[in-house]
Amino acid sequence: MTEMRQPGTEYSTAGYTRRPEPTGWVGWVLFAGIMLFMVGAFQIIAGLVALFNDKYYLVSSSKLVLEMDYTAWGWVHIGLGAVAVLAGMGCIAGKTWARIVGIAFAFVSALSNIGFLGAYPVWSVIMITVDVLVIYALAVHGREVKYMD
C-alpha cells in the first residue's frame, strides 16, 4: 500500500529519516531568490538615479501619487534594494529568515512602486508584477529549497 505524504515533511522508514524529494517548485523558489537579488540591484540603481539625476523621471516630484522629494525616494529604494539583495542570497541558500524577509520586502516594494507610478509607470508595473511572483513562490513553496542536496 502506498502512503500519501505532504511535500516538505520528513518521514521515517525502519529507523532512517528520509527527506522528501524536492518537487519542480524548487525552481520557482530559486527564481524568487534570483529575482529578489536582481530586483534589489534594480532598486539600488533606481535609487541612485533619483539621488543624482532627478530630471530623468517623467514628472516632477510634486505630481507623484505620494508627494515626496526624489532624494527621499532614492534613499527608500537604496534601502529596499540592499535588503532584497541579502534576502535573495538567503532564499537561494534555503534560509527561513530570508523567505520571511523576502515576502515582506516584496510587499513593501510593491507598495513603494505604487507611489512611483506617476514618475515611471512601465517600470513600476513590471516591478509590482515581479514582486507578486516572488511573494507567491516564497509563500507557497519556499520550504522545498532546504531539502535539496
matplotlib code that plots the C-alpha trace (Angstrom):
import matplotlib.pyplot as plt

x = [0.0, 1.4, 1.5, 0.3, 2.7, 2.7, 5.6, 8.1, 7.5, 10.1, 9.2, 10.9, 11.3, 13.0, 14.7, 16.1, 14.9, 14.4, 13.9, 11.2, 12.4, 12.1, 9.4, 9.6, 8.5, 12.1, 12.8, 10.2, 11.7, 15.2, 13.6, 12.2, 15.6, 17.3, 14.6, 14.9, 18.6, 18.0, 15.1, 17.4, 20.0, 17.5, 16.1, 19.5, 20.1, 16.7, 17.6, 20.9, 19.2, 16.7, 19.6, 21.9, 19.6, 16.0, 15.4, 15.4, 11.8, 8.7, 7.1, 8.2, 8.1, 5.1, 3.0, 3.7, 0.9, 2.6, 4.2, 7.8, 11.2, 13.1, 16.1, 13.9, 12.6, 16.1, 17.1, 14.0, 14.9, 18.5, 17.5, 14.9, 17.4, 20.1, 17.5, 16.4, 19.9, 20.5, 17.2, 17.7, 21.0, 19.4, 16.4, 18.8, 20.5, 17.1, 17.1, 13.7, 14.5, 15.3, 11.8, 10.1, 12.2, 11.8, 8.0, 8.0, 10.4, 8.2, 5.2, 6.9, 8.5, 5.1, 3.7, 6.6, 6.3, 2.7, 3.8, 6.4, 3.8, 3.5, 7.2, 8.0, 4.8, 6.1, 9.0, 6.7, 4.2, 6.9, 8.4, 5.0, 4.4, 7.7, 7.0, 3.7, 5.5, 8.2, 5.5, 3.7, 6.8, 8.2, 4.9, 3.7, 6.8, 9.7, 10.3, 11.3, 14.7, 16.2, 15.6, 17.9, 21.2]
y = [0.0, 3.4, 6.1, 9.6, 12.3, 16.0, 17.5, 19.1, 16.7, 14.2, 10.6, 7.6, 4.1, 1.4, 3.9, 6.0, 9.5, 10.4, 13.8, 14.2, 14.7, 18.3, 19.0, 21.1, 24.1, 24.4, 26.1, 28.7, 29.3, 29.7, 32.0, 34.1, 34.2, 35.3, 37.8, 39.3, 39.7, 41.3, 43.5, 44.6, 45.6, 47.4, 49.2, 50.4, 51.7, 53.4, 55.0, 56.2, 57.7, 59.5, 60.9, 62.0, 62.9, 63.7, 65.2, 61.7, 61.0, 61.9, 64.1, 66.4, 65.0, 67.1, 65.1, 61.7, 59.7, 60.5, 63.9, 63.2, 64.5, 62.3, 62.3, 60.7, 58.2, 57.5, 56.5, 54.4, 52.5, 52.0, 50.7, 48.3, 47.2, 46.3, 44.3, 42.5, 41.5, 39.9, 38.2, 36.8, 35.3, 33.8, 32.3, 30.6, 29.1, 27.9, 30.1, 30.6, 34.1, 35.0, 33.8, 35.9, 39.0, 38.3, 38.3, 41.4, 43.1, 42.2, 43.6, 46.9, 47.1, 46.8, 49.5, 51.8, 51.3, 52.2, 55.6, 55.8, 55.0, 58.7, 59.1, 55.9, 53.9, 51.0, 50.2, 50.4, 48.0, 45.5, 45.7, 45.2, 42.1, 40.6, 41.3, 39.4, 36.4, 36.4, 36.5, 33.5, 31.4, 32.1, 31.8, 28.6, 26.6, 28.3, 25.4, 23.0, 24.5, 23.4, 19.8, 20.0, 18.2]
z = [0.0, -0.9, 1.8, 0.9, 2.3, 2.2, 0.3, 2.6, 5.5, 6.8, 7.5, 9.0, 7.5, 9.5, 11.8, 9.0, 8.5, 4.8, 3.4, 0.8, -2.7, -3.9, -6.5, -9.6, -7.5, -6.2, -9.5, -8.7, -5.3, -6.8, -9.4, -6.5, -4.8, -8.0, -8.7, -5.2, -5.8, -9.2, -8.0, -5.2, -7.6, -9.8, -6.7, -5.8, -9.4, -9.4, -6.0, -7.3, -10.4, -8.1, -6.0, -8.8, -11.7, -10.7, -14.2, -15.5, -14.4, -16.4, -13.8, -11.0, -7.5, -6.7, -9.2, -7.7, -6.0, -2.7, -2.7, -1.7, -2.8, -5.2, -2.8, -0.2, -2.8, -3.8, -0.2, 0.2, -3.0, -2.0, 1.5, -0.1, -2.6, 0.0, 2.0, -1.2, -2.2, 1.2, 1.2, -2.3, -1.3, 1.8, -0.2, -2.7, 0.4, 1.7, 4.9, 6.5, 7.7, 4.1, 2.9, 5.6, 4.8, 1.0, 1.3, 3.5, 1.0, -2.0, -0.2, 0.7, -2.7, -4.4, -2.2, -2.8, -6.6, -6.5, -5.1, -8.0, -10.8, -11.9, -12.3, -14.2, -15.0, -17.1, -14.7, -11.7, -13.2, -14.1, -10.6, -9.0, -11.2, -10.2, -6.5, -6.7, -8.3, -5.6, -2.9, -4.4, -4.9, -1.4, 0.5, -1.2, -2.0, -0.2, 2.2, -0.5, -1.2, 2.1, 1.1, -1.9, -1.6]

ax = plt.figure().add_subplot(projection="3d")
ax.plot(x, y, z, "-o")
ax.set_aspect("equal")
plt.show()
